Amino acid sequence: MHNKKTIKVAVTGGAGSGKTSVCNILKKMGAQVVFSDVIAKKVVSPNTPAYNNIILFFGKDILRANGFLNRKLLRRIIVNDNSARKALEKIVHPEIIKLIKLKMNCAEKDLERFVFVEIPLLFELCLEDLFDFVITVSADYELRIERLMCRDKVSRYDAESLFSLQMPEEEKIKRAKLVIKNNGSIKQLIKAVEGLYSKLKKCEKSI
């Protein structure tokens, strides 16, 4: 326990940069971490308001046989249809933000020293003022493309289409106080995260 305020840290970056890997390392180090993808899945689980509104807009063809959303199909639709993307964002983003704020409030009540929040669209949604620090996870363009194609089993065209919907990585780097470059091995990433965590602990005294 500690008597100081909980330091809120956003972890952002482009698709395929390694945000989740960074957050998993922080979690193993004992930090309190909020994963946006977990939250995103929760807010669109069956019979939630967002789930019902998505079906109203996109129709039942967007569902898998088990009743859950076909997220891969949904992503393909919004990448190619700007109006559909905006409609989905209007339905989902407020619910995600609400839950992120709730999780951060819980961390404060639990007197956590830090709470890290993985949030890909931090700058796009203008949420940086919610945080004391912003970390941008960065990786070379071709490496990010390769990771995304491998992870999500998508074509290069689909990967690049997703990139086009996000703020350029260079801009995310400019806006962040801290940057982690993730072009190497997992061991190198662990070392980088450990170094950054130590730096944050030192910065805590000035907050």
N, C-alpha and C positions, 0 to 999 in steps of 0.2 A: 504493500500500500504506500501511497505518498499523499502529500498535502497540496501539491500543485495541481493546476488545471490539466486536463487530458489534452495532449497535443494531437491534433487531427492532421493526418498526412494523406494526401491523394496520390495514388500511383496511376499514372496515365501513360499513353503512348499509342502508336498506330497498331493496327492488326498485325499479328505475327512478331511483335517486338519482344515479347517475353514478360508482359505484365504479370500474368498468372504465376509464372515461374518465380519471379521476384517475390510475390506475395506468399507463395508456398514456402520459400526460404525464410521469410520473416516469421511466418507462423511456426515453423520448426524451431526458430530461435526464441519462441515464447511470446511473440507480439500478438496483440489482438488485431485480427484482420477481417475485413468485410469484403466478400467477393461479389462483384456486381453481377456476374453471370448466374450465380446461385440465386440472387435476388430477382434477376430478370425471369428466371424459370419459375420462381415462386409466384410472382405477380400475374403470370399468365397460365397458372395451373387450372385445371378444370373447375368451372363454376365460380371463378373469381370475376369481379366486374370487368377487368381488362380482357379476360378470356371471352366473356360473353359479347363484349363490344367488338372484338376482333372477328368473331364469327358473323356478327351482324354485318360487318363491312366486307369481309372477304368471302363469306359463305362457308358451308360445311366441308367443301373440298379441301380446305386448308388443314383439316384434321387427319391424324393417323387413325388406324383401325382401333387403337386403344383409347381414343378420345382425346389424346394430347395433341398439341399443335405440331404440325410438320414444320419445324423451324428452318430446315434447309430449303423447303419450297417457299416459305415466307421470305427468306432472305433473297432468293432468286427473283421473286416478284418485286420486292422493294428496290432492288438494285437497278431494275429495268423500268420502273414506274415511279416517277418522282411524287406524284399525287398520292399513290398508295403508301409510299415511305412516310410522307408527312402525316397521313392519317394514322398510321401505326405509331409514330412517335408521339402524336397527340394523345393516343390512348395509353401507351405504356410508360412514357417517361415520367409523368407526374406520380405514378404509383411507385416507380423505382426510387425516385428522389425522396418520396415520403418515407419509404422503408429504410433508405440509407440514413436519413436524419434520425429515425427511431433507433437504429443500431448505434449511431454515434452517441445519442443521449444515454443509451444503456451503458455504454463504455464509460461515460462520465460518472454515472451513478455508481458503477462498480469501481470507481477510482483507478481506472487503467492509466498507466503512464502515457501510453501512446495508443492511438487507433489508426490503422492503415486501411484505406478504402481504395480498392481497385475500381477505377472508373474510366473507361475508354473515352467517353465523349465529354470529359470534364470541361474543356474550353468551349466546345461546340454548344454546350448547354449553359455556359456562363456560371459554373458552380464553384469556381476557384476561391471565391470569397468565403466559402464555408470552411476553408482549411487554413492551417497555419503554415504548412509547407506543401509544395507540389514536387513530386518526382516524375520525371519523364524517362521512360525506358525506351532506348533507341537501338536500332539495328540497321544495317545496310539494306537498301531496297530489295536487291535480288535475294538476299537471305530471308527477308520477311515474306517475299512471294513464295519461295520454296517451302518455308514452314507452313504457310497457310494452305498451300496446295496439298501438302502431306497430311496436315492435321484434319482439314475439313473435306478432303477428297474432292476438291474442286479444280476446275481448269484455271489456267493462267488468266484467261479473260475474266472469269468470275472473281478471281483474287484482285486483279487490277481494278475491276468495277467497284469492289468494296472499298479499296483504297481511295477511289475518287470521291467517295461520300464523306471522307474524313478530312479533317484539317491536315495540311502537309506536316510531316514530322519535324521539319526544320522550324516551323512556327511553334510547335509544342515545346521544342527544346528551348527556344528563345523565352518562352513564358514561364518556364520552370525554374525553381531555385536550385534544384539538384537534378543531375542527369546520370543514368546508368547506361553504359554502352554494352550491349549484349550481342557481340559478334563471335564470341569464343565458346569454350567448353562450359559445362555446368559448374566445374570447380572454379573457373575464373569468375563466373557469375556469383557464386557463393561468396568468394573473397570480396568482390565489389559491393555486395549487399552488406556484408559484415562491416566493411569500411564506412559505408554510408550510414549505417545504423549507429556506429560510434560517433560519427559527426553530428547526427541528430541529437544524440544524448548530450553532447557538448553545447549545442545550440539551445537546448531546452532551458538552460539557465537564463537566457536572454528573453524568454517568452513570458 
